[in-house]
Amino acid sequence: MTGSKRIYALDTNVLLHDPTSLFRFEEHDVFIPMTVLEELDEKKKGASEVSRNGRQVSRFLNELIERGNGHGISNGLELANPEGVNLKRGSGVGRLYFQQRTTNGHGKADNLILSAVIELRDQNPERSVVLVTKDINLRIKAKIYGIHAEDYENDRALDDFTLLYTGSTELSEDFWEKHPEVQSWNERGRTFYKLDRRDDEDWYANQCLFLPGENSVELRVLHVDDVKATLVLLDDHSHSNHAVWGIAARNREQNFALNVLMDPDVDFVTLLGTAGTGKTLLALAAGLAQVMDQQRYREIIMTRATVSVGEDIGFLPGTEEEKMTPWMGALTDNLEVLANPEEGGSWGRQATNDLLASRIKIRSLNFMRGRTFLSRYLIIDEAQNLTPKQMKTLITRAGPGTKIVCLGNVEQIDTPYLTETTSGLTYAVDRFKHWEHSAHITLRRGERSRLADFASEAL
């Protein structure tokens, strides 16, 4: 290995997190320690996402070796894009190197990897050697030994989570003065506006706009291009006569959410917010209204990312639905609010519960591959624990007439190696903001109780 290019030594968790990471270091070279290959071999069995990724890495490595006709492994294998995988990358292509001999000893895998990287650095004093790992402790160990170590960040949706699209924007008080030539009209009981777009108005389709104060107004962007923007006046769901399945919006963001949840032209909705902001309640209320009253969808399907996403749930007794029930406490709690008829007493409540239960199906993420949902209202709870690849797997299940609602709080990520900027939910929000049939709302205010509000601030 010669030249000024850097050498990136990859840890096992990087390859299991993103199998295409092999090809994402542009013109620089990649080094794989023997211990990493052994760990990949241990992870390849099973139906989990990690096992699938492990098998995919092995296929990539085998393809690269076969492409080199079994020769030149010691001289490095060219890291050209694999067949059928179109990765956006620069013009440079690095080479892949393997550890030529195993490290003496049978210590901890992290220490063996570290030993291999130290040996690599000593063999290439003229080059910069970087250990790439998602394991914080291994990065600390590497820095103790004077090895430069980095997290794998190529899959970050954005550099800073605070830059994430919020879905709503406050307008300036002189908004109408800045747009003197506004066309307005009424159609099917709704008010529309068409106006010239200014350079500082960086709007997206289905973005919610609000003007606070005495002349308060709430609008949603329907269509936008470089010159014009079409806006629609939002329905006011804060009053009981416009409540959705008995649920009225308690703040501005909840009203935005109910508007996009009830719009049949919006196929994909993401709701971000801390605990108690009403994400699950609003999504369920809108789903029940459109399944039971409007009959727009056949049924509600609810799933969530269990902490051990994709792992076996067989140790729990019963059917798939019964196995998932312990994870669905949020669904049970919210149904108690939604299934509370004013008349009929306990018999009426039981009848309502049975009716709603017949139209709400609980499904496990394990069995989503290969399925297609037709005319369903699909709620994905705890979506912050999904990787971008898992998010893609779920969203591509949608057939004609299906609406998908993703709920999550990125401050409560439980999946190892996922962060606020690499979560599948963050990824979906950022990638879908340009699409005219998607909407995103960040819910800010908790609406549970004064006790919960104080606890969230003080504790």
C-alpha positions as MATLAB code, in Angstrom:
seq = 'MTGSKRIYALDTNVLLHDPTSLFRFEEHDVFIPMTVLEELDEKKKGASEVSRNGRQVSRFLNELIERGNGHGISNGLELANPEGVNLKRGSGVGRLYFQQRTTNGHGKADNLILSAVIELRDQNPERSVVLVTKDINLRIKAKIYGIHAEDYENDRALDDFTLLYTGSTELSEDFWEKHPEVQSWNERGRTFYKLDRRDDEDWYANQCLFLPGENSVELRVLHVDDVKATLVLLDDHSHSNHAVWGIAARNREQNFALNVLMDPDVDFVTLLGTAGTGKTLLALAAGLAQVMDQQRYREIIMTRATVSVGEDIGFLPGTEEEKMTPWMGALTDNLEVLANPEEGGSWGRQATNDLLASRIKIRSLNFMRGRTFLSRYLIIDEAQNLTPKQMKTLITRAGPGTKIVCLGNVEQIDTPYLTETTSGLTYAVDRFKHWEHSAHITLRRGERSRLADFASEAL';
ca = [
       0.000    0.000    0.000;
       1.669    3.186   -1.172;
       0.658    6.743   -1.914;
      -0.943    9.643   -0.094;
      -4.449    8.180    0.077;
      -5.852    7.350    3.502;
      -6.546    3.807    4.687;
      -9.861    3.226    6.473;
      -9.985    0.134    8.692;
     -13.622   -0.933    9.151;
     -15.077   -2.452   12.303;
     -17.725   -5.184   12.061;
     -20.526   -2.929   13.313;
     -19.981   -0.508   10.407;
     -20.463   -3.267    7.821;
     -23.494   -4.703    9.676;
     -24.995   -1.212    9.924;
     -24.483   -0.398    6.218;
     -23.222   -3.169    3.879;
     -22.520   -0.579    1.163;
     -20.047    1.211    3.464;
     -17.318   -0.747    1.625;
     -17.844    1.478   -1.395;
     -18.367    4.844    0.318;
     -14.794    6.004    0.920;
     -14.259    7.501   -2.551;
     -10.620    7.236   -3.711;
      -9.309    6.031   -0.342;
      -8.414    2.431    0.504;
     -10.348    0.119    2.838;
      -8.811   -2.463    5.196;
     -10.693   -5.358    6.796;
      -9.082   -7.204    9.755;
      -9.435  -10.991    9.916;
     -11.406  -10.697   13.168;
     -14.082   -8.724   11.293;
     -14.511  -11.583    8.807;
     -14.873  -14.031   11.681;
     -17.506  -11.852   13.369;
     -19.403  -11.525   10.075;
     -19.450  -15.320    9.848;
     -20.969  -15.533   13.333;
     -23.695  -12.990   12.487;
     -24.829  -14.459    9.152;
     -27.434  -16.892   10.562;
     -30.955  -15.714   11.341;
     -33.770  -13.601    9.904;
     -32.904  -10.324   11.612;
     -31.815   -7.190    9.765;
     -28.295   -7.591   11.182;
     -28.055  -11.147    9.808;
     -29.287  -10.046    6.384;
     -26.694   -7.272    6.336;
     -23.986   -9.722    7.326;
     -24.881  -12.010    4.420;
     -24.960   -9.034    2.051;
     -21.431   -7.990    3.086;
     -20.193  -11.522    2.409;
     -21.797  -11.440   -1.054;
     -20.139   -8.090   -1.818;
     -16.743   -9.407   -0.728;
     -17.159  -12.580   -2.770;
     -18.141  -10.551   -5.840;
     -15.047   -8.351   -5.483;
     -12.779  -11.408   -5.170;
     -14.370  -13.134   -8.180;
     -14.106   -9.931  -10.200;
     -10.343  -10.041   -9.522;
     -10.237  -13.704  -10.709;
      -8.727  -14.759   -7.383;
      -5.494  -12.878   -8.117;
      -4.055   -9.759   -6.627;
      -5.719   -9.887   -3.209;
      -2.401   -8.872   -1.672;
      -2.288   -5.939   -4.108;
      -5.816   -4.878   -3.247;
      -9.181   -5.322   -4.982;
     -10.710   -2.420   -6.890;
     -13.750   -1.095   -5.017;
     -15.953   -0.427   -8.040;
     -19.713   -0.357   -7.497;
     -21.186   -3.875   -7.226;
     -23.636   -5.114   -9.847;
     -27.167   -3.799   -9.381;
     -26.129   -1.178   -6.797;
     -26.047    2.433   -7.989;
     -24.135    4.488   -5.422;
     -23.535    8.205   -5.882;
     -19.821    8.744   -5.456;
     -16.920   10.759   -6.806;
     -14.662    9.772   -9.666;
     -12.033    8.133   -7.448;
     -12.100    4.415   -6.631;
     -10.045    2.942   -3.794;
      -8.845   -0.583   -3.185;
      -9.811   -3.196   -0.630;
      -7.146   -4.931    1.474;
      -7.481   -7.818    3.905;
      -5.318   -8.618    6.915;
      -2.811  -11.131    5.538;
      -2.198  -13.009    8.773;
      -4.165  -13.464   11.958;
      -3.066  -11.696   15.103;
      -1.565  -13.919   17.786;
      -3.805  -14.552   20.750;
      -7.460  -15.183   21.444;
      -8.378  -12.016   23.278;
     -11.422   -9.832   22.963;
     -12.437   -9.109   19.360;
     -12.065   -5.333   19.815;
      -8.485   -5.775   21.027;
      -7.636   -8.048   18.083;
      -9.035   -5.472   15.651;
      -7.073   -2.742   17.415;
      -3.892   -4.845   17.222;
      -4.406   -5.352   13.473;
      -4.850   -1.602   12.918;
      -1.710   -0.808   14.952;
       0.243   -3.303   12.797;
      -1.222   -1.719    9.659;
      -0.146    1.740   10.838;
       3.388    0.521   11.570;
       3.628   -1.057    8.093;
       2.465    2.178    6.407;
       4.161    5.033    8.268;
       3.780    7.376    5.287;
      -0.013    7.036    5.146;
      -2.876    8.140    7.379;
      -4.647    5.137    8.939;
      -8.164    5.702   10.317;
     -10.253    3.217   12.315;
     -13.958    3.554   11.511;
     -16.264    2.123   14.177;
     -19.623    2.851   15.709;
     -18.384    1.547   19.063;
     -17.557    4.522   21.301;
     -15.393    2.438   23.654;
     -13.281    1.124   20.785;
     -12.771    4.699   19.548;
     -11.582    5.635   23.053;
      -9.159    2.682   23.110;
      -7.840    3.609   19.664;
      -7.133    7.187   20.691;
      -5.254    5.953   23.766;
      -2.931    4.088   21.372;
      -2.572    7.149   19.156;
      -4.780    5.811   16.345;
      -7.167    8.210   14.660;
     -10.722    6.815   15.066;
     -14.001    8.076   13.631;
     -17.688    7.208   13.699;
     -19.245    6.093   10.402;
     -21.242    9.132    9.325;
     -21.794    8.563    5.617;
     -25.412    7.609    6.264;
     -26.299   10.790    8.135;
     -29.430   12.412    6.735;
     -28.125   15.847    7.763;
     -25.142   17.320    9.583;
     -27.040   18.830   12.510;
     -30.392   17.627   13.861;
     -31.434   21.222   14.603;
     -31.505   21.788   10.836;
     -34.264   19.198   10.379;
     -37.362   20.405    8.556;
     -40.106   21.204   11.101;
     -43.062   21.312    8.713;
     -44.357   24.710    9.859;
     -43.205   28.332    9.553;
     -44.297   31.582   11.173;
     -45.112   34.365    8.717;
     -44.101   37.976    9.238;
     -46.733   40.507   10.302;
     -46.471   42.333    6.964;
     -46.995   39.110    4.963;
     -50.090   40.345    3.153;
     -48.476   43.739    2.436;
     -45.572   41.908    0.777;
     -48.067   40.119   -1.485;
     -50.461   42.819   -2.725;
     -51.537   40.827   -5.797;
     -53.215   37.786   -4.271;
     -55.838   35.739   -6.073;
     -58.377   34.163   -3.742;
     -61.353   31.917   -4.410;
     -63.690   29.464   -2.681;
     -64.146   25.917   -3.859;
     -66.042   23.079   -2.121;
     -66.237   25.101    1.080;
     -62.495   25.852    1.213;
     -60.602   29.112    0.655;
     -57.593   29.174   -1.668;
     -54.926   31.792   -2.333;
     -52.486   32.117   -5.226;
     -49.557   34.520   -4.894;
     -46.100   35.344   -6.235;
     -43.387   33.648   -4.256;
     -40.551   35.763   -2.865;
     -36.903   34.650   -2.792;
     -36.859   34.357    1.010;
     -39.900   32.036    1.052;
     -38.310   28.617    0.900;
     -41.521   26.592    1.096;
     -42.310   22.944    0.474;
     -45.582   21.283   -0.520;
     -47.879   20.688    2.498;
     -45.816   22.981    4.713;
     -48.028   24.754    7.252;
     -47.793   28.546    7.590;
     -49.235   30.632   10.413;
     -49.641   34.304   11.183;
     -50.006   34.846   14.960;
     -51.684   37.762   16.705;
     -55.085   39.398   16.303;
     -55.274   38.690   12.576;
     -54.132   35.106   13.052;
     -54.422   32.795   10.073;
     -53.280   29.228    9.407;
     -52.482   28.114    5.864;
     -51.017   25.116    4.085;
     -48.931   25.154    0.911;
     -50.675   23.078   -1.758;
     -48.424   23.715   -4.754;
     -45.206   25.636   -5.055;
     -42.762   26.357   -7.875;
     -40.077   28.947   -8.583;
     -42.643   31.685   -9.301;
     -46.052   30.947   -7.715;
     -47.453   29.325   -4.594;
     -50.976   28.059   -3.968;
     -52.158   28.116   -0.354;
     -55.303   26.774    1.316;
     -56.898   27.955    4.546;
     -56.682   25.202    7.161;
     -59.713   23.681    8.845;
     -59.995   24.660   12.500;
     -60.097   21.408   14.462;
     -59.750   23.185   17.810;
     -63.538   23.577   18.136;
     -65.702   20.651   19.187;
     -67.905   20.936   16.084;
     -64.832   20.211   13.948;
     -63.409   17.512   16.235;
     -62.019   14.328   14.678;
     -63.538   11.236   16.330;
     -64.201   13.341   19.420;
     -60.634   14.718   19.561;
     -60.120   18.483   19.214;
     -56.741   20.100   18.626;
     -55.317   21.682   21.775;
     -52.609   23.728   20.084;
     -51.540   24.999   16.681;
     -49.283   22.061   15.795;
     -52.001   19.525   16.648;
     -54.342   21.396   14.290;
     -51.703   21.202   11.545;
     -51.343   17.470   12.187;
     -55.085   16.755   12.014;
     -55.329   18.683    8.728;
     -52.667   16.612    6.976;
     -53.827   13.345    8.590;
     -57.355   13.892    7.260;
     -56.266   14.910    3.744;
     -56.623   11.980    1.287;
     -54.070   13.606   -1.061;
     -51.335   13.216    1.559;
     -50.119    9.609    1.415;
     -47.224    9.844    3.882;
     -47.205   11.741    7.193;
     -44.420   11.968    9.769;
     -45.105   13.295   13.272;
     -42.168   14.115   15.535;
     -42.597   15.098   19.150;
     -41.705   14.351   22.733;
     -43.842   12.202   25.026;
     -47.314   13.597   25.629;
     -47.594   15.769   22.512;
     -50.462   13.619   21.181;
     -48.832   11.834   18.246;
     -50.518    8.446   18.718;
     -53.879    9.885   19.784;
     -54.130   12.185   16.741;
     -53.045    9.452   14.315;
     -55.562    6.960   15.745;
     -58.418    9.477   15.848;
     -57.842   10.448   12.208;
     -57.561    6.780   11.256;
     -60.810    5.797   12.990;
     -62.672    8.727   11.432;
     -61.544    7.702    7.941;
     -62.053    3.951    8.457;
     -65.352    3.967   10.387;
     -67.117    7.145    9.236;
     -65.737    8.004    5.798;
     -64.800    4.395    4.896;
     -61.798    5.730    3.003;
     -59.600    2.860    4.238;
     -60.489   -0.754    5.029;
     -58.760   -0.958    8.389;
     -56.011    0.448   10.588;
     -52.783   -1.533   10.806;
     -50.529   -0.583   13.684;
     -46.963   -1.711   14.139;
     -43.975   -0.453   16.058;
     -40.260   -0.931   16.246;
     -39.685   -3.133   19.273;
     -36.379   -2.383   20.982;
     -34.904   -5.543   19.456;
     -36.147   -4.746   15.951;
     -36.581   -7.763   13.743;
     -35.629  -10.287   16.431;
     -37.771  -13.291   17.276;
     -40.890  -12.602   19.366;
     -41.657  -16.292   19.736;
     -40.971  -16.401   23.475;
     -44.255  -14.535   24.037;
     -47.365  -16.754   23.999;
     -50.142  -16.641   21.439;
     -50.670  -15.416   17.905;
     -48.709  -12.644   16.165;
     -51.217  -10.075   17.410;
     -51.106  -11.395   20.997;
     -47.294  -11.434   20.948;
     -47.232   -7.772   19.892;
     -49.797   -6.649   22.484;
     -47.247   -6.077   25.315;
     -45.447   -3.615   23.038;
     -48.676   -1.773   22.261;
     -49.367   -0.024   25.560;
     -49.693    3.323   23.760;
     -52.437    1.884   21.528;
     -54.367    0.496   24.512;
     -54.102    3.760   26.465;
     -55.295    5.866   23.553;
     -58.161    3.542   22.668;
     -59.510    4.068   26.194;
     -59.794    7.773   25.353;
     -61.233    7.225   21.874;
     -63.666    4.412   22.786;
     -65.566    6.224   25.509;
     -69.156    6.779   24.333;
     -71.232    9.277   26.309;
     -74.207    6.918   26.417;
     -74.570    3.199   26.976;
     -72.526    2.772   30.157;
     -70.171   -0.166   30.509;
     -72.073   -2.217   27.884;
     -71.723    0.615   25.374;
     -68.016    0.969   26.079;
     -67.454   -2.786   25.662;
     -69.397   -2.829   22.388;
     -67.386    0.136   21.107;
     -64.119   -1.512   22.147;
     -65.032   -4.722   20.323;
     -66.039   -2.768   17.203;
     -62.817   -0.766   17.127;
     -60.678   -3.830   17.848;
     -62.168   -5.520   14.788;
     -60.948   -2.658   12.586;
     -57.490   -2.242   14.137;
     -54.885   -4.907   13.416;
     -51.551   -5.163   15.244;
     -48.698   -6.489   13.135;
     -45.050   -7.278   13.808;
     -42.227   -5.727   11.778;
     -40.723   -9.216   11.443;
     -43.285  -10.236    8.826;
     -43.504   -7.046    6.729;
     -41.191   -8.182    3.940;
     -43.023   -9.209    0.784;
     -46.406   -7.875    1.940;
     -48.513   -5.287    0.139;
     -51.172   -3.264    1.950;
     -54.164   -2.160   -0.128;
     -56.383    0.698    1.090;
     -55.017    0.505    4.626;
     -54.186    3.174    7.183;
     -50.762    2.088    8.462;
     -49.383    3.588   11.693;
     -45.692    2.980   12.482;
     -45.059    3.877   16.121;
     -41.600    4.371   17.681;
     -40.233    4.927   14.168;
     -37.097    6.602   15.554;
     -35.719    3.104   16.239;
     -35.792    2.141   12.556;
     -32.736    2.327   10.318;
     -33.113    4.035    6.909;
     -33.118    0.592    5.273;
     -35.900   -0.671    7.543;
     -37.890    2.496    6.892;
     -37.589    1.888    3.144;
     -38.710   -1.733    3.611;
     -41.867   -0.588    5.401;
     -42.821    2.334    3.172;
     -42.440    0.258    0.011;
     -45.155   -2.103    1.371;
     -47.788    0.532    0.518;
     -50.194   -0.424   -2.240;
     -52.859    1.737   -3.935;
     -55.021    3.737   -1.533;
     -52.796    3.213    1.516;
     -51.691    5.982    3.863;
     -48.639    5.621    6.112;
     -48.192    7.617    9.327;
     -44.811    7.483   11.104;
     -44.624    8.562   14.744;
     -41.540    9.015   16.858;
     -39.383   10.911   19.304;
     -35.720   11.020   18.291;
     -34.737   11.800   21.870;
     -35.708    8.217   22.785;
     -33.648    6.135   20.353;
     -33.052    2.647   21.793;
     -31.431    0.916   18.814;
     -27.636    0.531   19.080;
     -25.569    2.721   16.729;
     -28.524    4.912   15.671;
     -28.384    8.635   16.429;
     -30.653   11.619   15.849;
     -29.038   12.282   12.476;
     -28.944    8.645   11.256;
     -32.402    7.471   12.395;
     -34.714    6.209    9.671;
     -37.352    8.692   10.857;
     -34.982   11.650   10.376;
     -34.005   10.180    7.015;
     -37.655    9.940    5.907;
     -38.493   13.487    7.022;
     -35.547   14.912    5.084;
     -36.055   12.841    1.913;
     -39.849   13.245    1.664;
     -40.077   17.010    2.282;
     -39.861   17.711   -1.473;
     -42.695   15.312   -2.401;
     -46.123   16.872   -2.907;
     -47.990   13.929   -1.337;
     -46.140   13.920    1.993;
     -46.301   16.125    5.082;
     -44.346   16.522    8.296;
     -45.268   18.206   11.575;
     -43.084   18.640   14.654;
     -45.293   18.705   17.760;
     -43.779   20.835   20.500;
     -46.245   21.208   23.379;
     -47.075   18.378   25.770;
     -50.791   18.042   26.500;
     -50.926   15.272   29.098;
     -51.233   17.091   32.413;
     -49.646   19.884   34.414;
     -47.805   17.175   36.393;
     -46.301   15.654   33.216;
     -45.410   19.113   31.835;
     -43.631   20.112   35.043;
     -41.808   16.772   35.273;
     -40.507   17.086   31.703;
     -39.068   20.515   32.509;
     -37.822   19.981   36.072;
     -36.475   16.412   36.060;
];
